[in-house]
Amino acid sequence: MIFFILGFGCFIVGMSSLGSPGSFFDAPSVIIVFAPTFLIAAAFYSPSGVLDALKTAVGTEPITPADAQHNLNVMRTLRSLSTSSGIIGVLIGVVLMLANLDEPSKIGPAMAVALLSPLYGVMLAE
């Protein structure tokens, strides 16, 4: 767990070195990646199935082989969905940028969606 925290901390340090880590937060991108990832997984496995898999992933309690296989399938689905949601976020952001080329003030937020959605998707997947 300590290495996970240290590894994730490297991202924070890198983001902080050139500016505020807050500039890496974009609410539309968070919604585009996180909500579909968990909602679609819940449609396949039920909300409690997703929560159980997440709790098991960070817990230390022993589980049966059948539960382990089920939780592994849930986690694989979450990983795939988060990556796919990030890619969809890129497409949404690019469409929004192209649709607003005549309004420069709208290009920046659309570009944020296009760039931060895959970042969130990959970070969530890994």
Sine and cosine of phi, psi and omega as CSV:
sin_phi,cos_phi,sin_psi,cos_psi,sin_omega,cos_omega
0.00,0.00,-0.59,0.81,-0.03,-1.00
-0.90,0.43,-0.59,0.80,0.00,-1.00
-0.95,0.33,-0.55,0.84,0.09,-1.00
-0.88,0.47,-0.73,0.69,0.00,-1.00
-0.90,0.45,-0.69,0.72,0.02,-1.00
-0.90,0.43,-0.68,0.74,0.01,-1.00
-0.90,0.44,-0.70,0.71,0.03,-1.00
-0.91,0.41,-0.59,0.81,0.04,-1.00
-0.88,0.48,-0.51,0.86,0.05,-1.00
-0.88,0.47,-0.62,0.79,0.06,-1.00
-0.88,0.47,-0.69,0.72,-0.02,-1.00
-0.89,0.45,-0.70,0.72,0.02,-1.00
-0.88,0.47,-0.70,0.71,0.03,-1.00
-0.88,0.48,-0.67,0.74,0.02,-1.00
-0.93,0.37,-0.56,0.83,-0.04,-1.00
-0.97,0.23,-0.40,0.92,-0.12,-0.99
-0.91,0.41,-0.45,0.89,-0.03,-1.00
-0.93,-0.37,0.06,1.00,-0.01,-1.00
0.22,-0.98,-0.34,-0.94,-0.04,-1.00
-0.99,0.10,0.70,-0.71,0.10,-1.00
-0.88,0.47,-0.37,0.93,0.03,-1.00
-0.89,0.45,-0.41,0.91,0.03,-1.00
-0.95,0.32,-0.17,0.99,0.06,-1.00
-1.00,-0.09,0.17,0.99,0.05,-1.00
-0.96,-0.28,0.79,-0.62,0.04,-1.00
-0.65,-0.76,0.93,-0.37,-0.09,-1.00
-0.85,0.53,-0.72,0.70,0.03,-1.00
-0.86,0.52,-0.62,0.79,0.02,-1.00
-0.92,0.39,-0.63,0.78,0.05,-1.00
-0.87,0.49,-0.71,0.70,0.00,-1.00
-0.90,0.43,-0.70,0.72,-0.04,-1.00
-0.88,0.47,-0.56,0.83,-0.06,-1.00
-1.00,-0.05,-0.81,0.59,-0.16,-0.99
-0.96,0.30,-0.71,0.71,-0.07,-1.00
-0.89,0.46,-0.80,0.60,0.01,-1.00
-0.89,0.45,-0.58,0.81,0.00,-1.00
-0.84,0.55,-0.78,0.62,-0.07,-1.00
-0.98,0.19,-0.58,0.82,-0.01,-1.00
-0.94,0.35,-0.67,0.74,0.01,-1.00
-0.94,0.35,-0.64,0.77,0.08,-1.00
-0.88,0.48,-0.63,0.77,0.04,-1.00
-0.91,0.42,-0.50,0.87,0.05,-1.00
-0.93,0.38,-0.56,0.83,0.02,-1.00
-0.98,0.17,-0.66,0.75,-0.18,-0.98
-0.89,-0.46,-0.02,1.00,-0.09,-1.00
0.98,0.19,0.51,-0.86,0.01,-1.00
-0.84,0.54,-0.66,0.75,-0.01,-1.00
-0.93,0.37,-0.53,0.85,0.05,-1.00
-0.91,0.42,-0.64,0.77,0.03,-1.00
-0.93,0.37,-0.72,0.69,0.01,-1.00
-0.89,0.46,-0.65,0.76,0.03,-1.00
-0.89,0.46,-0.67,0.74,0.00,-1.00
-0.90,0.44,-0.66,0.75,0.02,-1.00
-0.91,0.41,-0.67,0.75,0.04,-1.00
-0.90,0.44,-0.66,0.75,0.01,-1.00
-0.91,0.42,-0.61,0.79,-0.03,-1.00
-0.89,0.46,-0.55,0.84,-0.01,-1.00
-0.98,-0.19,-0.04,1.00,-0.03,-1.00
-1.00,-0.07,0.01,-1.00,-0.01,-1.00
-0.80,-0.60,0.12,0.99,-0.03,-1.00
-0.98,0.22,0.58,-0.81,0.02,-1.00
-0.94,0.35,0.53,-0.85,0.04,-1.00
-0.71,-0.70,0.28,-0.96,0.00,-1.00
-0.97,0.25,0.37,-0.93,0.06,-1.00
-0.85,0.52,-0.59,0.81,0.01,-1.00
-0.91,0.41,-0.68,0.73,0.05,-1.00
-0.91,0.41,-0.61,0.79,0.02,-1.00
-0.89,0.46,-0.69,0.72,0.01,-1.00
-0.90,0.43,-0.68,0.74,0.02,-1.00
-0.89,0.46,-0.72,0.69,-0.01,-1.00
-0.91,0.42,-0.59,0.81,0.07,-1.00
-0.90,0.45,-0.66,0.75,0.05,-1.00
-0.90,0.44,-0.65,0.76,0.04,-1.00
-0.89,0.45,-0.71,0.70,-0.02,-1.00
-0.92,0.40,-0.60,0.80,0.08,-1.00
-0.90,0.44,-0.65,0.76,0.04,-1.00
-0.90,0.43,-0.70,0.71,0.04,-1.00
-0.86,0.51,-0.67,0.74,0.00,-1.00
-0.89,0.46,-0.72,0.69,0.00,-1.00
-0.90,0.43,-0.68,0.73,-0.01,-1.00
-0.91,0.41,-0.63,0.78,-0.01,-1.00
-0.92,0.39,-0.65,0.76,0.05,-1.00
-0.91,0.42,-0.69,0.72,0.02,-1.00
-0.90,0.43,-0.63,0.78,0.03,-1.00
-0.90,0.43,-0.61,0.79,0.06,-1.00
-0.89,0.46,-0.67,0.74,0.02,-1.00
-0.92,0.40,-0.65,0.76,0.06,-1.00
-0.89,0.46,-0.61,0.79,0.06,-1.00
-0.87,0.49,-0.61,0.79,0.07,-1.00
-0.87,0.50,-0.74,0.67,-0.03,-1.00
-0.90,0.44,-0.66,0.75,0.04,-1.00
-0.88,0.47,-0.72,0.70,0.00,-1.00
-0.88,0.47,-0.68,0.74,0.01,-1.00
-0.91,0.41,-0.67,0.74,0.04,-1.00
-0.87,0.48,-0.69,0.72,0.02,-1.00
-0.90,0.44,-0.62,0.78,0.04,-1.00
-0.90,0.43,-0.74,0.67,-0.03,-1.00
-0.91,0.41,-0.54,0.84,0.00,-1.00
-0.96,0.29,-0.32,0.95,-0.08,-1.00
-0.86,-0.50,0.49,0.87,-0.01,-1.00
-0.88,0.47,-0.43,0.90,0.01,-1.00
-0.99,0.11,-0.10,0.99,0.03,-1.00
-0.83,-0.56,1.00,0.00,-0.07,-1.00
-0.84,0.55,-0.47,0.88,-0.02,-1.00
-0.93,0.36,-0.31,0.95,0.00,-1.00
-1.00,-0.09,-0.18,0.98,-0.03,-1.00
-0.95,0.31,-0.66,0.75,-0.01,-1.00
-0.85,0.52,-0.79,0.61,0.03,-1.00
-0.88,0.48,-0.59,0.80,0.03,-1.00
-0.92,0.38,-0.60,0.80,0.03,-1.00
-0.93,0.38,-0.58,0.82,0.05,-1.00
-0.87,0.49,-0.67,0.74,0.05,-1.00
-0.89,0.46,-0.71,0.71,-0.05,-1.00
-0.90,0.43,-0.55,0.83,-0.06,-1.00
-1.00,-0.06,-0.59,0.81,-0.08,-1.00
-1.00,0.08,-0.45,0.89,0.02,-1.00
-0.86,0.51,-0.75,0.67,0.03,-1.00
-0.93,0.38,-0.51,0.86,0.07,-1.00
-0.87,0.49,-0.75,0.66,0.02,-1.00
-0.90,0.44,-0.66,0.75,-0.01,-1.00
-0.88,0.47,-0.71,0.71,-0.01,-1.00
-0.93,0.36,-0.67,0.74,0.00,-1.00
-0.90,0.44,-0.64,0.77,0.03,-1.00
-0.93,0.38,-0.64,0.77,-0.01,-1.00
-0.91,0.42,-0.60,0.80,-0.07,-1.00
-1.00,-0.02,0.00,0.00,0.00,0.00
